[in-house]
């Protein structure tokens, strides 16, 4: 069993991530191996060129990362993360699915795949979480 007794308990906890939640990001699913977060795209997420802001995509991935790593061990903080942007979203919603790669004594490695609701691959995020 994870740190959180249910996905609903984790949702309540992560409502404290004000930036993510004020921009429409939500925790949809959570287990000890995966998390899924989503965000409907709207004018809050658009950059000066009319595309979706890279920071919005990154924040969604970071929320999925945080939900999974903190379900494994709370508190866990990001120690090192990186993102590769693959293509611009074309859909109306972004999805970030975090997958556990390794959970060690003091750190956790997670990959987050970000896609849109058309199935288009948008970005890949890799993160190392440090267990406090």
C-alpha positions as CSV (number, residue, x, y, z in Angstrom):
1,X,0.0,0.0,0.0
2,X,1.2,3.5,-0.8
3,X,1.6,6.5,1.4
4,X,-1.9,7.6,0.5
5,X,-4.8,5.4,1.3
6,X,-6.7,6.4,-1.8
7,X,-6.4,8.5,-4.9
8,X,-9.0,10.9,-3.3
9,X,-6.7,11.4,-0.3
10,X,-3.8,12.1,-2.7
11,X,-5.9,14.6,-4.6
12,X,-6.7,16.5,-1.4
13,X,-3.0,16.6,-0.5
14,X,-1.9,17.8,-3.9
15,X,-4.5,20.6,-4.0
16,X,-1.8,22.3,-2.0
17,X,0.2,22.6,-5.3
18,X,-1.6,25.8,-6.0
19,X,0.1,26.6,-9.3
20,X,-0.8,23.2,-10.8
21,X,-4.4,23.2,-9.6
22,X,-5.0,26.9,-10.4
23,X,-4.0,26.0,-14.0
24,X,-6.5,23.1,-14.2
25,X,-4.2,20.2,-13.5
26,X,-5.7,17.2,-11.8
27,X,-4.6,13.8,-10.4
28,X,-6.7,11.2,-12.1
29,X,-5.1,7.9,-11.1
30,X,-2.6,6.7,-8.6
31,X,-0.9,3.4,-7.7
32,X,2.5,2.4,-6.4
33,X,3.7,1.9,-9.9
34,X,2.0,4.7,-11.9
35,X,0.1,8.0,-11.7
36,X,-1.9,9.8,-14.3
37,X,-2.5,13.6,-14.3
38,X,-4.4,15.6,-16.9
39,X,-5.0,19.2,-17.9
40,X,-7.6,20.7,-20.2
41,X,-5.9,23.2,-22.5
42,X,-7.2,26.8,-22.6
43,X,-6.0,30.3,-23.0
44,X,-4.1,30.2,-19.6
45,X,-1.6,27.8,-21.3
46,X,-0.9,29.6,-24.5
47,X,2.5,31.3,-25.2
48,X,3.2,34.3,-27.3
49,X,3.5,32.2,-30.5
50,X,0.0,30.7,-29.9
51,X,1.3,27.3,-28.8
52,X,1.1,25.6,-25.4
53,X,3.7,27.0,-23.0
54,X,6.5,24.6,-22.2
55,X,6.2,25.4,-18.5
56,X,2.6,24.2,-18.5
57,X,3.7,20.9,-20.0
58,X,6.6,20.7,-17.5
59,X,4.3,21.4,-14.5
60,X,1.9,18.7,-15.5
61,X,4.7,16.2,-15.7
62,X,6.1,17.4,-12.4
63,X,2.7,16.9,-10.7
64,X,2.5,13.3,-12.0
65,X,6.1,12.8,-10.8
66,X,5.3,14.2,-7.4
67,X,2.2,12.2,-7.0
68,X,3.9,8.9,-7.8
69,X,7.1,9.5,-5.8
70,X,5.2,10.8,-2.7
71,X,2.9,7.8,-2.9
72,X,6.0,5.6,-2.6
73,X,7.6,7.7,0.2
74,X,6.5,11.0,1.7
75,X,8.1,13.4,1.6
76,X,10.1,13.0,-1.6
77,X,11.5,16.0,-3.4
78,X,12.8,16.4,-6.9
79,X,16.6,16.1,-7.0
80,X,17.2,16.2,-10.7
81,X,14.7,16.4,-13.6
82,X,14.8,16.9,-17.3
83,X,12.3,17.1,-20.1
84,X,12.5,16.6,-23.9
85,X,9.8,18.3,-25.9
86,X,8.8,16.1,-28.9
87,X,5.9,17.9,-30.6
88,X,3.3,20.5,-30.1
89,X,0.0,19.3,-28.7
90,X,-2.9,19.3,-31.1
91,X,-5.7,18.1,-28.8
92,X,-7.8,19.7,-26.2
93,X,-6.3,17.9,-23.2
94,X,-2.8,16.9,-22.0
95,X,-2.1,13.6,-20.1
96,X,1.0,12.8,-18.1
97,X,1.5,9.2,-17.1
98,X,4.3,8.6,-14.6
99,X,6.0,5.2,-14.5
100,X,8.2,3.9,-11.7
101,X,11.6,2.9,-13.0
102,X,13.3,2.2,-9.7
103,X,12.6,2.8,-6.0
104,X,15.8,2.6,-4.0
105,X,16.7,3.3,-0.4
106,X,17.1,7.0,-0.8
107,X,16.0,7.9,-4.3
108,X,13.3,7.1,-6.9
109,X,13.6,7.2,-10.7
110,X,10.5,8.0,-12.7
111,X,9.7,8.5,-16.3
112,X,6.7,10.6,-17.3
113,X,5.2,10.3,-20.8
114,X,3.2,13.4,-21.8
115,X,0.7,13.1,-24.7
116,X,-2.5,14.9,-25.8
117,X,-6.0,13.4,-26.2
118,X,-5.3,12.6,-29.8
119,X,-2.5,10.2,-28.8
120,X,0.2,12.6,-30.0
121,X,3.5,12.2,-28.0
122,X,4.3,15.7,-26.6
123,X,7.2,15.3,-24.2
124,X,9.2,12.8,-22.1
125,X,10.2,13.8,-18.6
126,X,12.8,11.9,-16.4
127,X,13.2,12.6,-12.8
128,X,15.1,11.5,-9.7
129,X,13.3,12.0,-6.4
130,X,15.2,12.2,-3.1
131,X,13.4,10.5,-0.2
132,X,13.6,12.8,2.9
